[in-house]
């Protein structure tokens, strides 16, 4: 069984936070309780640039957890690829190269033994260029 957990990009303070709890109200996220320098509640709708990111349940070749929004590269395959991790309803977790159509990519599950997290789309967007 896959572990369900999230992390949270705080666009106001420009930091990645671990999520402790998600508070729902009327089928919408009302608050997110995060760990950072102090435990606080954040309303994700208050500020532009916030993002909740789901753990894929997979780890890279170095044992680092892979989350939605991570930038991953692979080496040792026929194709050396790099792209952001995203969910596809048709294909599951994908490594999506920036120059590919929206719902296409490499199966993260299939290439996880060769994958390495090198950053994420919020702290390291230049890695996708």
C-alpha positions in Angstrom: 0.0 0.0 0.0 1.2 3.5 -0.9 1.9 6.1 1.7 -0.4 9.1 1.3 1.3 12.4 2.1 1.8 15.9 0.7 4.2 18.8 0.8 3.3 22.4 0.2 5.0 25.2 -1.7 4.4 28.5 0.2 4.6 31.1 -2.6 4.5 34.0 -0.1 7.6 32.9 1.9 9.2 31.0 -1.0 9.7 27.7 0.9 8.7 24.1 0.7 6.9 22.8 3.8 5.9 19.3 5.0 2.1 19.0 5.4 0.8 17.7 8.8 -2.9 18.0 8.2 -5.4 19.2 5.5 -8.7 20.7 6.7 -11.6 20.3 4.3 -14.8 22.4 4.2 -17.6 21.9 1.6 -15.4 19.7 -0.5 -12.7 22.3 -0.7 -9.4 22.7 1.1 -10.0 25.3 3.9 -6.6 25.2 5.6 -3.3 23.3 5.5 -1.3 22.7 8.6 2.4 22.7 7.8 5.8 22.2 9.5 8.3 24.9 8.8 10.2 27.1 11.1 7.1 27.1 13.3 3.8 25.1 13.0 1.2 27.3 11.4 -2.0 27.1 9.5 -2.0 28.5 5.9 -5.1 29.1 3.9 -4.1 28.0 0.4 -6.6 30.3 -1.3 -5.2 33.5 0.3 -2.2 34.0 -1.9 -1.3 33.3 -5.5 1.6 30.9 -6.0 0.8 28.3 -3.4 0.7 24.6 -4.4 -0.1 21.3 -2.7 2.0 18.4 -4.1 1.3 14.7 -3.7 3.9 12.1 -2.9 4.0 9.6 -5.7 4.8 6.6 -3.5 8.1 6.2 -5.3 11.7 7.0 -4.5 14.5 7.9 -6.8 17.8 5.9 -7.3 19.2 7.6 -4.2 16.2 6.9 -2.0 14.8 10.4 -2.1 11.0 10.6 -2.2 9.5 11.8 -5.5 6.7 14.3 -5.4 4.4 15.9 -8.0 6.2 19.0 -9.3 9.7 17.5 -8.8 12.2 17.8 -11.7 13.7 14.4 -12.4 16.4 13.3 -14.8 17.4 9.8 -15.8 20.7 8.3 -17.0 21.5 4.8 -18.1 18.5 4.4 -20.3 18.5 4.5 -24.1 17.1 8.0 -23.8 18.5 10.4 -21.1 15.4 12.4 -20.2 14.5 15.2 -17.8 11.2 16.6 -17.0 8.7 17.5 -14.3 6.7 14.8 -12.4 3.0 15.1 -13.0 -0.2 12.9 -12.8 -2.0 11.7 -15.9 -5.4 10.1 -15.5 -4.6 7.9 -18.5 -1.0 6.9 -17.7 -0.4 7.5 -13.9 2.7 9.3 -12.7 4.8 10.6 -15.6 8.1 12.4 -16.2 6.9 15.0 -18.6 9.6 16.7 -20.8 8.7 20.3 -21.4 8.5 20.0 -25.2 6.0 17.1 -25.2 2.2 17.2 -25.4 0.4 17.6 -22.1 -0.6 14.0 -21.4 2.5 12.3 -22.7 5.7 11.3 -20.9 7.7 8.5 -19.5 6.2 6.2 -16.8 7.8 7.2 -13.6 7.2 3.7 -12.2 9.1 2.1 -15.2 12.2 4.4 -14.9 12.4 5.0 -11.2 15.6 2.9 -10.8 17.3 5.3 -13.2 15.6 8.5 -12.0 17.2 11.2 -9.8 15.4 14.2 -8.3 17.4 17.3 -9.2 15.0 20.0 -8.0 11.4 21.1 -8.3 9.4 23.5 -10.5 9.1 26.1 -7.8 12.6 26.4 -6.5 14.5 25.4 -9.7 12.4 26.3 -12.7 15.5 27.0 -14.7 16.2 23.2 -14.8 13.4 22.8 -17.3 14.9 25.1 -19.9 
